[in-house]
Structure formats: structure tokens, C-alpha cells
Amino acid sequence: MKRYTPTLLVTLLLCGAVGASAQRGEPISLKLSIWGVKTIKVDGKATEQLLASPGSVNPGETVEYCIVYTNTGGAAGNFVLQDYVPVGMVAQLSAYGTSGKGGTGDLLGLKYAAGVALAVGDVDSNTVTPKLTSKGGNDVGALSTVPVTNPGDPAGSPQRPGVMTLTLPSVAGNSRGTVCFQAKVP
């Protein structure tokens, strides 16, 4: 059974996988947090538990990626944040449910919160709203499972199994926000 170590996933993500751009001269800082998502039984019911330091990740287990952006300067227009799904993982397009009742409606694959900066161990990220659809065009987020080349990877690297994109028309000065998505080890 192949095991994935989150430390390696962090290295993969921080080496060109997470990127942001905006129309402004100063960079906006990014901070990546990774949680293990384990399903445990509480009073006989399956409940998700977030683990700040998941150690390793086994097949069938899920990892939640949360990226905090912080703008310490003036307003920035056309802000685009992307994080590529790590090789060996599968983006969970309905990780946060669906927009309709009874599992109908659009798949909710992203959580976004303007003005909130989550860090591992701060709070349960399930409190973050609104949840965004996985498909682009309906809101400011998109999560894809279409293989894509990450321009930050070395030449000859394998394609990534998807990408998360957050597109904001503007980010106010002295502001922050958090966007999260989940991926599973097949």
C-alpha cells in the first residue's frame, strides 16, 4: 500500500504549484495549510475529523488544502490564485456537498471566506462560507479534474490531475481571505 507524506506534498505545492497574480506592483503573500481529513465514528455516526499534522496519507484518505492570501498594500485588481492538485491525488469536486437538497444541484468543491485567515489548528474549516461550485462561471471559484501542465514545474514533469482557481475582480488593501479544496489518495 503506497503512503503519501504530507511534508512531501507541502514541498510539491510550495515549489511552483501555488501561485497568484494581480494588477499591482507589490506581491500578495500566500500561506498554505494542509489538514488530514479522517472519518471517525462518534456515537455510532461517521464524522469527519481534521488533523493538523496527519503524518502520512493512505489510499482512500483525504487531504484538505487551505490557502490564505494577505494583501498588506493597496487595492489589487484582477486577482487570480491557483493551486495545482498534486500528482497521485484526485480533486474532490463535491467535497463540501451540493447546492441543492438531497444531493442535487451543483457540486460544491471549494470553500472561500473573505476576511478570514485560517491556519492549521485554528478552527474547523467547515465553518467557512460560502461554499463555491466546482465549475467555473457560476461564482469566483473553479476546481477541475482535467489534467493540466503547471508552468512552475520543471520541464518533463507529469501533468497535474487538476487545478483550483479563485478569481476575484479585486482584493481590498489590508485584507485577506482563505480558499480550501480537498483531494483524495485513490
Summary of the structure (lengths in Angstrom):
residues: 186
radius of gyration: 16.2
end to end distance: 11.0
largest distance: 53.9
contacts: 570
relative contact order: 0.26
helix: 8%
strand: 47%
